[in-house]
Amino acid sequence: MKRLAPLVVAAAVACDAVPPPPAWTPPPPAMPWLRSFAPDAVTDVATPAATQQIARLRSGASDDAYDGLALRADLDGDGRAETVLASYGFGVAVLDPDHRVIARAPGAPATGSADDLLAVAVGDAQLGAPVLVVASQRGGHRESTVWVTVYRLTGERALAPVFAAPIESHDGDVTRTGSLVFRRAGLWYRGPDERAVHTWNLDPARGRYVEAAAAPATADR
């Protein structure tokens, strides 16, 4: 499994028009562009057992499957740990403590030789309930893009995507990184090839983040 390139942090640029960020927390090493995210569990290590298990759940052949990741964490917010299984091609499945599938999300389409699931994490993104963050790479070994997708387990026990965007781009030996800063009921997002930082707010009616405005760039909002 291809690992994420090291994050290069630029020097901060002061901007009086931008509100101060939430309390800083170290990002998970497997997801270095996340900020103000408190992980309960995170993994970037594929295992044959996870690959075989999610292949069975998806009625696929494990020999043809992408690498699978597995972790245990309280995604439902009920104090009990669920099992999260994830694969680039087969998608995500959430199992309750009795090993029953309670939610699914589809996999990503094949785009190139570098397609891979890089990491998954469950943690606190300041929404009042845990979220699942999935990092996947799409493209070839010359040019590829890392996408980050944020899911919530809804009241209907569905795995609903609330945010998805590119966070890292690779072009030959050049790697560009963006940033994603969670704040109370919202986030700040900067794409890997952008200087502007975009403000997104959680829209309760739509059940997802909605872009509000763009602000001048800072290095690490």
Residue, then its C-alpha position, 0 to 999 in steps of 0.5 A: m500500500k502506498r503511503l502518504a507523502p510527508l506534509v510540508v508546513a509553510a510559514a503562517v501568513a497573518c490575516d486579521a480578517v480570519p477568525p482564530p482557529p479552534a484549539w490545535t490538536p496534532p493530526p493523525p500521522a496517517m492523515p497529516w492534513l487534518r486539524s482539530f480532529a481528535p481520533d479515537a482510532v486510526t489505521d493505515v495498515a492493510t491486513p489479509a483478514a480485513t480484505q477477506q472479510i469485506a470481500r465476503l460482505r460485498s460478495g466479491a473475490s478477495d484475490d481481486a480486491y484492493d487492500g482492506l483496512a479494519l478498526r474498532a471504535d464507537l462510531d454510533g456514539d452509544g458507548r459500544a465499539e463498532t467494527v469498520l471495514a474499508s476497501y478502495g473497491f468494495g467501499v465501507a461496511v460498519l458492523d455492530p458489536d454483534h457483527r451485523v452490518i448496520a451501514r455501508a458506503p460504496g467503493a470508488p471507481a477504478t482510475g489508475s494503477a495508484d488507486d488505493l485506500l490510504a487510511v481510515a479514522v474515527g474521531d471527534a470533528q466537533l459535530g457532537a457525534p463521531v465521524l468516519v474519515v476515509a483517505s483514498q488515492r486515485g490515479g496513476h503513479r505519475e499523477s494521482t490525487v488523495w481525496v478525503t471523505v467524511y461520513r456520519l452514521t445517521g439516525e437511520r443508521a446509514l453511512a452518509p457522506v457529509f464532505a468530500a474533496p481532494i486534499e493532496s496532489h502528486d505530479g511526478d516528484v511534486t507533492r502539494t498538500g491542502s488542509l482541513v480544519f474542523r470547527r464547531a459545526g463547520l470546517w475550513y478547507r484549502g485544496p492542494d493547489e489553492r491559496a484560498v481557504h474556504t469556509w464550510n458550515l454544517d447544514p442540518a436540513r441537508g445533513r452535510y457541510v455546505e460551502a459558505a465563502a472563501a477567505p485569504a490564505t493562511a498556511d495552516r488554518 
